[in-house]
Amino acid sequence: DSGVTQTPKHLITATGQRVTLRCSPRSGDLSVYWYQQSLDQGLQFLIQYYNGEERAKGNILERFSAQQFPDLHSELNLSSLELGDSALYFCASSVEGTWNTEAFFGQGTRLTVV
Amino acid sequence: TQLLEQSPQFLSIQEGENLTVYCNSSSVFSSLQWYRQEPGEGPVLLVTVVTGGEVKKLKRLTFQFGDARKDSSLHITAAQTGDTGLYLCAGLGSNYKLTFGKGTLLTVNP
């Protein structure tokens, strides 16, 4: 158990819909990273938050948004869903805001868009 | 864009065999990490290598960072069924972002 909690574990939804994925970081970790993993693209960095502020952006679509709340949990919002958004979405957390310190991944949310 | 190519993409071996997987790039990385990911789980960090030419050992696993810090290898000695999983390398680039390779899926058969 990495200490990072992601909910839900599985999500099935229809095209055009909107979903919210939730991540609770390890106790004491200030930084949260979101990744998307698919068979053809591998693990793609989406966005990072540090202590409530956006720190870095990766290949995140405009239909996707995220935030980190004062209690440090984070949510990833995916809207106008397309079939191609089906993937595993991972959250990782670390103490500091850089990848120089070890980051711990959650078990992921498997999103299926039908 | 800094890309990491991992090879082979798939590897199926018998228990007790040795294997090496590779992680290559045309870009220089300040450090390189190796992860193992098991089905239904997130990636777990195995090691971070920082210095060109660095070799780190973790029990039966040996990690090497290339002299030019563009490539890395992971060697497993006497593989066990518990080594089965997706092995991912990830490089920390000049943009301070971590870029992952697509991974090598290793299956160790009893």
Contacts between the chains, C-beta under 8 A, distances in Angstrom:
chain1	res1	chain2	res2	distance
A	2	B	42	6.5
A	2	B	44	7.4
A	4	B	42	7.4
A	35	B	100	8.0
A	41	B	102	7.8
A	42	B	88	7.9
A	42	B	100	5.8
A	42	B	101	6.7
A	42	B	102	3.7
A	42	B	103	6.4
A	43	B	43	7.3
A	43	B	88	6.6
A	43	B	90	7.9
A	43	B	100	4.0
A	43	B	102	8.0
A	43	B	103	7.9
A	44	B	100	7.7
A	45	B	97	6.1
A	45	B	98	6.7
A	45	B	99	7.5
A	45	B	100	7.8
A	56	B	96	7.3
A	56	B	97	6.1
A	58	B	97	6.6
A	90	B	42	5.3
A	90	B	43	7.6
A	92	B	42	7.2
A	98	B	96	6.3
A	99	B	33	7.7
A	99	B	92	5.3
A	99	B	96	7.3
A	99	B	97	7.6
A	99	B	98	4.5
A	100	B	31	7.3
A	100	B	92	7.3
A	102	B	45	5.4
A	102	B	48	7.8
A	103	B	45	7.3
A	104	B	42	8.0
A	104	B	45	7.9
A	105	B	42	2.9
A	105	B	43	5.2
A	105	B	44	7.1
A	106	B	42	5.4
A	107	B	40	6.8
A	107	B	41	5.7
A	107	B	42	5.6
A	108	B	41	7.8
A	108	B	42	5.6
